[in-house]
Amino acid sequence: MLAKKAVSPKIVKKSEKQETPNEGAVAVMPKLRIKLKAYDHKIIDSSVRQIIDIANRNGVEIVGPVPLPTEVLKYTVNRSTFVHKNAREQFEMRVHKRILDVISPNEHIIEALRDLNLPSGVDISIKI
């Protein structure tokens, strides 16, 4: 009888691998994600309206505004400095958040968003 040899798998180096193009890949369209944060909900809503007006003037499709959960920061402090430990006050700050997505932005909308004049108290971050 003939003895069968164990066949070891062939080791392929990274440089020897042939790369195949992605045939089923979908082209990813660029988009801008705009995040707004503010302590006052009226100010953040007016800022969102300004951004939507700018997008409509430039003919760009926009998704949102999507309201994110309000972040509530609570602080507890003593009323007196030394004696009365049970006398306390509680304070809270509410951070309202919104997200807007600009689908297929052009140069005009990017320039308009860069020159946008928002009221104080609104934090804006734009990511591509």
C-alpha positions as CSV (number, residue, x, y, z in Angstrom):
1,M,0.0,0.0,0.0
2,L,1.1,3.5,-0.7
3,A,1.3,6.0,2.1
4,K,-0.6,9.2,1.6
5,K,1.3,12.4,2.0
6,A,-0.1,15.2,4.2
7,V,-0.8,18.2,2.0
8,S,0.2,21.5,3.6
9,P,-1.7,24.6,2.6
10,K,0.1,27.1,0.5
11,I,1.1,30.2,2.3
12,V,0.5,33.4,0.3
13,K,2.2,36.6,1.1
14,K,0.4,39.9,0.9
15,S,2.5,41.0,-2.1
16,E,1.4,37.9,-4.0
17,K,-2.3,38.4,-3.5
18,Q,-4.3,39.6,-6.4
19,E,-6.6,42.4,-5.6
20,T,-10.0,42.3,-7.2
21,P,-12.1,45.4,-7.8
22,N,-15.2,45.7,-5.8
23,E,-17.9,44.8,-8.3
24,G,-20.9,45.3,-6.0
25,A,-19.7,48.4,-4.2
26,V,-22.0,51.4,-4.1
27,A,-20.5,54.8,-4.5
28,V,-20.6,56.7,-1.3
29,M,-21.9,60.2,-1.7
30,P,-20.2,62.9,0.5
31,K,-22.3,64.5,3.2
32,L,-21.9,67.1,5.8
33,R,-23.0,66.4,9.4
34,I,-23.8,69.5,11.4
35,K,-24.2,69.2,15.1
36,L,-25.7,72.0,17.1
37,K,-25.6,72.4,20.9
38,A,-27.2,75.1,23.0
39,Y,-28.6,75.7,26.5
40,D,-31.7,77.4,25.2
41,H,-34.1,75.5,22.8
42,K,-35.4,78.7,21.2
43,I,-32.0,79.8,20.1
44,I,-31.1,76.4,18.7
45,D,-34.3,76.1,16.7
46,S,-33.8,79.5,15.2
47,S,-30.2,78.5,14.2
48,V,-31.5,75.3,12.6
49,R,-34.0,77.4,10.6
50,Q,-31.2,79.7,9.4
51,I,-29.2,76.6,8.2
52,I,-32.2,75.2,6.4
53,D,-32.9,78.5,4.6
54,I,-29.2,78.6,3.4
55,A,-29.5,75.0,2.2
56,N,-32.7,75.7,0.3
57,R,-31.3,78.9,-1.3
58,N,-28.3,76.8,-2.6
59,G,-30.5,74.0,-3.8
60,V,-29.0,71.3,-1.5
61,E,-31.0,68.4,0.0
62,I,-31.0,68.4,3.8
63,V,-32.1,65.7,6.2
64,G,-33.2,66.8,9.7
65,P,-33.2,68.5,12.1
66,V,-33.1,65.4,14.3
67,P,-33.5,66.2,17.9
68,L,-31.1,64.3,20.1
69,P,-31.8,63.6,23.8
70,T,-31.4,66.6,26.1
71,E,-28.4,66.2,28.3
72,V,-29.3,67.3,31.9
73,L,-26.4,68.2,34.1
74,K,-27.3,68.3,37.8
75,Y,-25.3,70.0,40.6
76,T,-26.0,69.8,44.3
77,V,-24.4,72.4,46.6
78,N,-24.6,73.2,50.3
79,R,-26.5,76.3,51.2
80,S,-24.3,77.2,54.0
81,T,-20.6,77.0,54.2
82,F,-20.0,75.1,57.4
83,V,-22.8,74.0,59.8
84,H,-26.0,73.0,58.0
85,K,-25.2,69.9,56.0
86,N,-28.8,69.0,55.3
87,A,-29.6,72.4,53.7
88,R,-28.8,71.9,50.0
89,E,-29.7,73.5,46.7
90,Q,-29.9,71.7,43.4
91,F,-29.2,73.3,40.1
92,E,-29.4,71.9,36.6
93,M,-28.2,72.8,33.1
94,R,-30.0,71.4,30.0
95,V,-28.0,71.0,26.8
96,H,-30.2,70.7,23.8
97,K,-28.8,69.0,20.7
98,R,-29.8,68.8,17.0
99,I,-28.2,67.0,14.0
100,L,-28.6,68.1,10.3
101,D,-27.2,66.1,7.4
102,V,-26.5,67.9,4.1
103,I,-26.6,65.4,1.2
104,S,-24.1,66.0,-1.7
105,P,-22.9,69.5,-0.6
106,N,-21.4,71.9,-3.1
107,E,-18.8,74.6,-2.6
108,H,-21.4,77.4,-2.2
109,I,-23.1,75.7,0.8
110,I,-19.8,75.0,2.5
111,E,-18.8,78.7,2.0
112,A,-22.2,79.9,3.3
113,L,-22.0,77.7,6.4
114,R,-18.5,78.8,7.1
115,D,-19.6,82.5,7.0
116,L,-22.8,81.8,9.0
117,N,-23.4,84.2,11.9
118,L,-25.1,82.3,14.7
119,P,-26.3,83.8,18.0
120,S,-24.0,83.4,21.0
121,G,-24.6,80.3,23.1
122,V,-24.9,78.0,20.0
123,D,-22.0,75.6,19.5
124,I,-21.7,74.2,15.9
125,S,-19.5,71.5,14.6
126,I,-19.4,70.5,10.9
127,K,-17.9,67.2,9.8
128,I,-17.5,65.8,6.3
